[in-house]
Structures are given as C-alpha cells and as structure tokens.
C-alpha cells in the first residue's frame, strides 16, 4: 500500500514523470554512456601476438586484450626476461605504460594496415615511461607503425630508461606537432631520423634534464621538424649517432636561469635557431662533428655562452664579428674567461687556418712554417682581416689562436737561406704547427 501511495503522489509525478508521461505509464529512457575503459597488464608467455588473450591479465574493465579507445596497455610487471609484443592486427589504445627493469619491444608484423593507434574519447593520449607511479630502467622499443589521433594528441613522459621509436617503414609514424615528449632526468628519448619517415614525426620535445638522441639515417641527410625546448635551470643533452647530417629546422628554445644544453655524438648537426631566455643559457659542444647554428634570437639582456672542445659554426654572422660578439641583439661569448670554453667559432665558413705567431707584410698577414726536410722556411700569407676571435689554448696561459674572417685567399711566400726559393709543393712534408 505504501509503494502504491508513493507512486501516485504528486511528489513522484513532479520529479520522476516528465510532461510527456502524465498518463502515468512508465517509459524507458536511454542513459548517458558510462562505459569504463579497460586496463590490461602484459604477462606474456603465450607467444608474442598482441591479440592473444593469454598474454594479458585484465586489471579493470572487460575484454580479452587492449583494443579499444581509452584502453590502457601496461608493461609494468616483474618479468623474468625481455618481452616482445607483436601487433598482428590493427590495435587502438589510449595509453601505454612502461615500468620494468627488463627491455620491452612492440614490433609490427609488416602488414601496412596493422598499426598501433593511440586514441581517446577526449583530452590526450599517453605514453608513460618511468613516471609516477611507475619506475623504469629498461629499453622500451616501439617498432610498430604508430598513429596518434589528431583530436587527442600524445602526451609522453620519459622519466626513466629509454623510450625508442624506430619505425621508418613505408607505413610511417603519424605524430603531429601538437604531440609532446617530455624527457626528465634519467630519461632518454631516442628516435630514428629517417629523411622520409622520421620516427618522432613532428612532435615537440621538452628536455627537462633528460636526453634526446637522434639516430642519423645510414644513407642520406635528414631534415626534422621537431621543435626542441630546454626547461629553465635544467641541464639536458642532445645526442646524435651515425655520420649523415641532421638538421632541426624549428627553434631550440632555451628556458634561461643558467640552463645548459650539451650537444654530443658523431653526426653533423644544424640547429635552425637558438631562441634565448633571461638568466643565461649555455650550449656545451662536445660532439666530434661541427654544430651549425643558423640563427640566434633574443633580446639585448640575454646571453649565450658557448663551451666545450667542439666546433660551433655561425654561418650567418657578419664577417669580422668578434667573440664575445653581438648577434641579433644577444651577446655570444666563447673561448674567453667568461665562458672558460675552448670551442671554435667559424664565422661565414671561410676562416683561414690558425698558425703560430706571424707578422704583416703590406696588406697581407704571413705565418711562418718550417720544412725540416730541406731546412728552408716558408710563409703562408693571406689578405689582412679583422680578428674573429681568440681562443685560449696550447696550455700556456694568455696564449691562443687567432682566426681571420673573410673570403679565402691565402698565398704562399717563401723565405730561405738563398734569396729566391720556390714555394713548397703540396707533396712536401710539413712540420706540425705548435698550438
């Protein structure tokens, strides 16, 4: 009786019966979709196929293996050895987590339609390599073709171990410039710098104490569209491997407050622009190949310090600019007491070779060279130019090398015991110059 009275009450009719149901008959209304994403843990042990249910343990939600928008695939268990998962059909997930001491590899099977797609109902998709609540020290490789849905850009965090993207197949990775990789201290992000299908796509990279490693293509130079930024006060690394040139066309943006970017590795590297910030920025050049900086931008109050034994080329500097110098309103210091660096700055790409000592002969500067095979002494002369910079070196305080800017135009003069001695042929042995 009580239930019948309550159902017929005016309160029930006002709250629970819409105007369209004043006749009292019950209606079935569709409710908001409350489907919960599923989380799976890779356990392996039943081959490598992604779509084998026995390779996964269901943590929450429902399903046999991760393959739905917003699903989470985790590789965070305590494994006895390295793990390999094979994307053997088209797979969609919203998040992939790495948190293991073992190496994890996600391979493709070579079928162009079998891509690993990151997609979410809203917000961002996620890569987590060693960020809380996980710890990671393994090398995690994604070799399968990776596609990030444009509507839900990737937010990737690398805080431990190495996250390596290697796919350069015809089914290229699709990672747009609204996706971001953040690399923290102890983290390494590694990407294949293929000239046609770069593994990192055009994603932005934020270095906050971590390392970005770009692996040069084996046969051709690469031009990459990744924008790189260095967080304030952070000391980060940009490393290259291989021998083919790599060019980053977008800016490398410093965060200031005494941040530092160390360039290391073996491939020639071109940075399209160094954008400075307040509080001091440092570029430490330890790479064995030259680093070319096409432009430096900032304000008069901002300064860049170049440090290290490697060569930094500033091809767009004006001939005759000296170090420390002012380029585009910013101060660049190199190889002096302020930076304590020993790196070379090549201005306009046409500096003459450094010698020791030397003197002026009319409008020419001449450096003496001895050829001990015949005991004669020769001079290498070139038109006089303004000094570009002085680098501390040679192990003697206050002594250094002085280079000259301008077009190459060296000539060879000879001096010897006899009044006229022919210039040395290229095949003649030359005594090494002292620093």
C-alpha positions as a printed Julia matrix, in Angstrom:
435×3 Matrix{Float64}:
   0.0     0.0     0.0
   2.8     2.41    0.88
   4.55    1.88   -2.5
   1.29    2.39   -4.4
   0.62    5.58   -2.45
   4.15    6.91   -3.14
   3.95    6.17   -6.88
   0.67    8.06   -7.13
   1.84   11.01   -5.07
   2.27   14.48   -6.57
   5.92   14.47   -5.49
   6.68   11.41   -7.63
   4.77   12.83  -10.57
   6.64   16.14  -10.34
  10.13   14.7   -10.04
  10.1    11.44  -11.94
   7.39   11.75  -14.59
   8.02   14.11  -17.5
   5.2    16.11  -19.07
   5.01   13.52  -21.83
   4.19   10.79  -19.29
   1.38   12.45  -17.37
  -0.73    9.4   -18.07
   1.37    7.6   -15.5
   2.67    4.95  -17.82
   6.36    4.1   -17.35
   8.8     4.91  -20.12
  12.3     3.53  -20.77
  14.82    6.33  -21.36
  18.38    5.93  -22.62
  21.01    6.99  -20.08
  24.48    8.51  -20.58
  27.09    6.01  -21.64
  29.14    5.04  -18.59
  31.42    2.51  -20.26
  34.65    2.25  -18.24
  37.98    1.91  -20.13
  39.75   -1.36  -19.55
  43.28   -1.77  -18.2
  45.41   -4.76  -19.11
  48.8    -5.96  -17.87
  51.1    -7.76  -20.29
  52.16  -11.11  -18.81
  53.39  -12.85  -21.97
  54.21  -16.5   -22.03
  51.86  -17.45  -24.86
  53.8   -16.29  -27.88
  54.11  -12.65  -28.84
  50.79  -11.85  -30.53
  49.04   -8.8   -29.11
  45.6   -10.32  -29.66
  46.28  -13.48  -27.67
  44.17  -13.15  -24.53
  46.52  -15.36  -22.5
  49.28  -12.76  -22.89
  47.26  -10.23  -20.9
  45.86  -10.02  -17.39
  42.71   -7.92  -17.0
  43.21   -5.31  -14.27
  39.9    -3.48  -14.63
  37.02   -3.24  -17.06
  36.26   -6.0   -19.51
  37.6    -7.64  -22.63
  40.26  -10.09  -23.69
  43.12   -7.78  -24.7
  43.59   -3.99  -25.05
  41.95   -2.86  -28.26
  39.52    0.0   -27.68
  39.6     3.78  -27.44
  40.89    4.74  -23.96
  42.11    1.23  -23.15
  45.35    1.07  -21.16
  48.14   -1.38  -22.01
  50.72   -1.78  -19.25
  54.16   -3.35  -19.39
  54.89   -2.87  -15.71
  55.1    -6.38  -14.25
  58.14   -8.14  -12.79
  59.34  -10.05  -15.84
  61.99  -12.75  -15.83
  63.44  -11.5   -19.12
  62.96   -9.22  -22.09
  59.42   -9.11  -23.52
  58.19   -8.79  -27.12
  54.63   -8.0   -28.22
  53.66   -8.27  -31.88
  50.96   -6.01  -33.29
  49.38   -8.6   -35.56
  46.17   -6.68  -36.29
  45.04   -3.06  -36.14
  45.13   -2.06  -32.45
  43.73    1.03  -30.71
  44.51    2.07  -27.14
  44.55    5.32  -25.22
  47.61    4.75  -23.03
  50.76    2.63  -22.89
  52.8     2.4   -19.67
  56.36    1.12  -19.28
  57.69    0.34  -15.82
  60.16   -2.52  -15.71
  63.82   -3.36  -15.36
  63.57   -5.51  -18.5
  63.57   -4.44  -22.14
  60.18   -4.26  -23.85
  59.73   -4.35  -27.66
  56.49   -3.73  -29.53
  57.0    -4.95  -33.08
  54.88   -4.71  -36.22
  54.2    -7.68  -38.46
  54.84   -5.82  -41.72
  51.18   -5.56  -42.75
  50.51   -1.91  -43.58
  47.03   -1.89  -42.03
  48.27   -3.31  -38.74
  49.04   -0.04  -36.98
  49.17    0.81  -33.29
  46.78    3.73  -32.9
  46.58    6.0   -29.86
  43.08    7.41  -29.45
  40.98    8.75  -26.58
  37.42    9.97  -26.25
  38.77   13.35  -25.1
  41.92   15.03  -23.85
  45.26   13.44  -24.64
  46.63   10.0   -25.25
  49.51    8.9   -23.03
  52.92    7.27  -23.05
  54.4     6.79  -19.59
  57.97    5.51  -19.32
  59.02    5.56  -15.7
  56.88    8.44  -14.47
  54.85    8.01  -11.3
  53.51    5.64  -10.19
  56.0     3.52  -12.15
  59.77    3.19  -12.2
  61.54    2.13  -15.37
  65.11    1.29  -16.32
  64.67   -0.86  -19.41
  64.98   -0.02  -23.1
  61.45    0.18  -24.49
  61.23   -0.02  -28.27
  58.17    0.76  -30.37
  58.95   -0.55  -33.83
  55.35   -0.99  -34.97
  53.8     1.79  -37.1
  52.41    4.33  -34.65
  49.46    6.61  -35.36
  48.33    9.33  -32.93
  44.78   10.54  -33.49
  44.89   14.26  -34.31
  41.99   15.07  -31.99
  43.75   13.59  -28.96
  47.48   14.47  -29.2
  50.08   12.42  -27.41
  51.48   13.46  -24.05
  54.54   11.3   -23.46
  56.69   11.4   -20.34
  60.08    9.68  -20.14
  61.45    9.73  -16.6
  63.45    6.52  -16.56
  65.04    4.14  -19.01
  64.92    4.64  -22.77
  61.88    5.11  -24.99
  62.98    4.3   -28.53
  60.88    4.84  -31.67
  62.41    3.06  -34.64
  59.73    2.65  -37.31
  60.82    4.17  -40.62
  58.83    1.87  -42.89
  56.57    2.99  -45.73
  53.74    2.9   -43.18
  55.17    5.92  -41.42
  54.56    7.03  -37.87
  51.93    9.77  -37.7
  52.7    12.06  -34.76
  51.67   15.68  -35.25
  53.24   18.85  -33.86
  50.62   19.12  -31.1
  52.03   15.96  -29.51
  54.77   16.39  -26.92
  57.52   14.21  -25.47
  58.84   15.43  -22.1
  62.18   13.89  -21.15
  63.14   14.23  -17.5
  66.39   13.49  -15.67
  67.39    9.81  -16.1
  65.19    9.52  -19.17
  66.27    9.05  -22.79
  64.1     9.56  -25.86
  65.59    8.01  -28.99
  64.23    8.41  -32.49
  65.33    7.3   -35.95
  65.98   10.41  -38.06
  64.87    8.99  -41.39
  64.73   11.7   -44.09
  61.36   10.46  -45.41
  59.62    8.92  -42.4
  61.18   10.26  -39.17
  60.14    8.12  -36.23
  59.25   11.06  -33.96
  57.07   12.66  -36.63
  56.85   16.39  -35.99
  56.23   16.1   -32.25
  57.68   18.69  -29.88
  60.35   17.59  -27.42
  60.78   19.19  -23.98
  64.1    18.44  -22.29
  63.98   18.75  -18.52
  67.28   17.17  -17.58
  66.95   14.23  -19.97
  68.48   13.22  -23.29
  67.15   13.38  -26.83
  69.06   11.01  -29.12
  68.65   11.3   -32.88
  69.96    8.38  -34.94
  71.08    9.53  -38.38
  69.9     7.65  -41.44
  72.57    5.37  -42.91
  72.47    6.72  -46.47
  71.1    10.29  -46.56
  70.92   13.53  -44.6
  67.76   14.27  -42.62
  65.7    17.39  -42.03
  63.45   17.19  -38.98
  60.54   19.41  -37.95
  60.7    18.73  -34.21
  60.74   21.82  -32.0
  63.04   21.3   -29.01
  62.94   23.27  -25.77
  65.18   23.18  -22.71
  63.47   23.82  -19.39
  64.77   26.59  -17.14
  67.72   25.67  -14.93
  67.88   22.2   -16.48
  71.0    20.51  -17.82
  69.97   18.4   -20.81
  71.61   16.6   -23.72
  71.04   16.44  -27.47
  72.97   13.49  -28.9
  73.42   12.24  -32.45
  74.64    8.93  -33.82
  75.82    7.98  -37.29
  77.62   10.11  -39.86
  74.9    11.62  -42.07
  73.88   15.2   -41.33
  70.81   16.03  -39.26
  69.06   19.4   -39.43
  66.45   20.7   -36.98
  64.57   23.43  -38.8
  62.47   24.64  -35.87
  63.83   26.54  -32.91
  65.72   25.13  -29.99
  64.25   27.26  -27.22
  66.14   27.8   -24.0
  64.38   28.31  -20.69
  67.02   30.52  -19.07
  68.15   30.63  -15.44
  71.52   29.07  -16.26
  70.15   26.16  -18.24
  72.54   24.09  -20.34
  72.21   22.03  -23.49
  75.1    19.67  -24.18
  75.48   18.53  -27.78
  77.3    15.22  -28.17
  77.68   12.43  -30.67
  79.01   11.94  -34.17
  76.6    13.23  -36.85
  76.93   16.8   -38.18
  74.07   18.81  -36.67
  72.4    22.03  -37.8
  70.17   23.98  -35.42
  67.87   26.35  -37.29
  67.6    28.84  -34.45
  68.63   29.2   -30.83
  65.96   31.19  -29.01
  67.37   32.56  -25.77
  65.75   33.35  -22.44
  66.62   35.51  -19.45
  69.07   34.38  -16.83
  71.78   32.94  -19.07
  71.89   29.99  -21.46
  74.81   27.67  -22.24
  75.48   25.46  -25.24
  78.19   22.91  -24.49
  79.6    21.42  -27.68
  81.31   18.05  -27.16
  80.35   16.41  -30.45
  83.08   15.2   -32.76
  81.34   16.8   -35.77
  80.58   20.52  -36.14
  77.36   22.05  -34.9
  76.0    24.77  -37.15
  73.7    27.42  -35.68
  71.8    29.24  -38.42
  70.37   31.99  -36.18
  70.39   33.23  -32.61
  67.44   35.3   -31.39
  66.71   37.09  -28.17
  66.96   40.47  -26.51
  69.97   42.58  -25.6
  69.72   41.42  -21.98
  70.05   37.76  -22.92
  73.33   35.94  -23.35
  74.51   32.63  -24.76
  77.72   31.02  -23.62
  79.42   28.51  -25.89
  81.57   25.96  -24.08
  83.43   22.8   -24.97
  86.07   21.41  -27.3
  83.84   21.01  -30.34
  83.28   23.37  -33.26
  80.26   25.68  -33.45
  79.68   27.33  -36.82
  77.74   30.6   -37.16
  77.48   30.88  -40.95
  75.18   33.89  -40.89
  77.33   36.05  -38.64
  78.83   39.13  -40.23
  82.48   38.79  -41.26
  84.64   40.47  -38.69
  82.32   39.81  -35.73
  84.49   39.16  -32.74
  83.87   36.96  -29.73
  82.38   37.98  -27.42
  80.09   39.41  -30.07
  76.55   40.67  -30.5
  74.29   38.86  -32.93
  70.64   39.82  -33.37
  70.68   41.75  -30.12
  72.08   38.96  -27.95
  75.55   38.5   -26.56
  77.52   35.42  -27.55
  80.59   34.57  -25.5
  83.04   31.86  -26.44
  86.52   30.74  -25.56
  87.21   33.55  -23.11
  87.47   33.99  -19.36
  83.7    34.34  -19.07
  82.79   31.02  -20.64
  86.04   29.15  -19.93
  85.42   27.37  -23.22
  87.88   26.12  -25.8
  85.49   25.65  -28.72
  86.0    27.17  -32.15
  83.51   29.54  -33.76
  83.65   29.57  -37.53
  82.28   32.81  -38.93
  81.0    32.8   -42.51
  82.55   29.39  -43.05
  85.66   30.87  -44.64
  88.16   31.4   -41.86
  91.82   30.88  -42.67
  93.88   28.23  -40.89
  95.32   29.11  -37.48
  99.06   29.48  -37.31
 101.52   30.48  -34.63
 102.96   33.93  -34.43
 103.12   35.7   -37.79
 103.51   39.24  -38.99
 102.08   41.65  -41.54
 103.67   42.16  -44.97
 101.97   45.12  -46.59
  98.3    44.25  -46.83
  98.95   40.62  -46.03
  99.32   38.6   -42.86
 102.06   35.96  -43.02
 102.64   32.94  -40.82
 105.96   31.15  -40.84
 106.18   27.38  -41.43
 109.34   25.33  -41.36
 110.01   22.4   -43.67
 112.63   20.39  -41.96
 113.3    18.12  -44.91
 115.41   20.84  -46.54
 115.86   23.26  -43.67
 114.07   26.02  -45.53
 111.42   28.29  -44.07
 108.24   29.35  -45.87
 105.43   31.77  -45.11
 101.7    31.29  -45.68
 100.23   34.72  -46.43
  96.69   35.96  -46.89
  94.95   39.36  -47.03
  94.77   41.11  -43.68
  91.46   40.8   -41.88
  89.95   41.74  -38.58
  90.34   39.09  -35.9
  87.24   37.0   -35.38
  88.05   35.53  -32.01
  90.79   34.41  -29.74
  90.7    31.01  -28.12
  92.65   30.1   -25.03
  94.67   27.02  -25.86
  98.05   25.4   -26.14
  98.36   25.0   -22.4
 100.02   28.39  -21.96
  98.03   30.99  -20.11
  97.24   34.02  -22.21
  98.26   32.4   -25.48
  95.79   31.34  -28.11
  94.92   31.0   -31.75
  93.6    33.89  -33.79
  91.43   33.35  -36.84
  90.5    35.81  -39.55
  87.19   36.36  -41.28
  86.56   36.87  -44.95
  86.9    35.01  -48.22
  89.69   32.51  -48.53
  92.62   33.87  -50.48
  95.8    32.58  -48.96
  99.03   32.59  -50.9
 102.38   31.08  -50.12
 105.58   33.09  -49.88
 108.99   31.58  -49.3
 111.97   32.63  -47.27
 115.18   30.68  -47.06
 118.94   30.99  -46.88
 119.04   31.83  -50.58
 117.17   34.9   -51.81
 114.74   33.03  -54.05
 113.27   29.66  -53.18
 110.32   28.12  -54.94
 107.11   27.65  -52.98
 106.71   24.19  -51.45
 104.78   21.64  -53.45
 101.75   20.03  -51.82
 103.67   16.77  -51.56
 106.46   18.25  -49.46
 106.31   17.22  -45.79
 105.31   19.96  -43.41
 106.4    20.16  -39.84
 103.45   20.19  -37.41
 102.46   23.59  -36.12
 102.66   24.23  -32.45
  99.5    25.41  -30.71
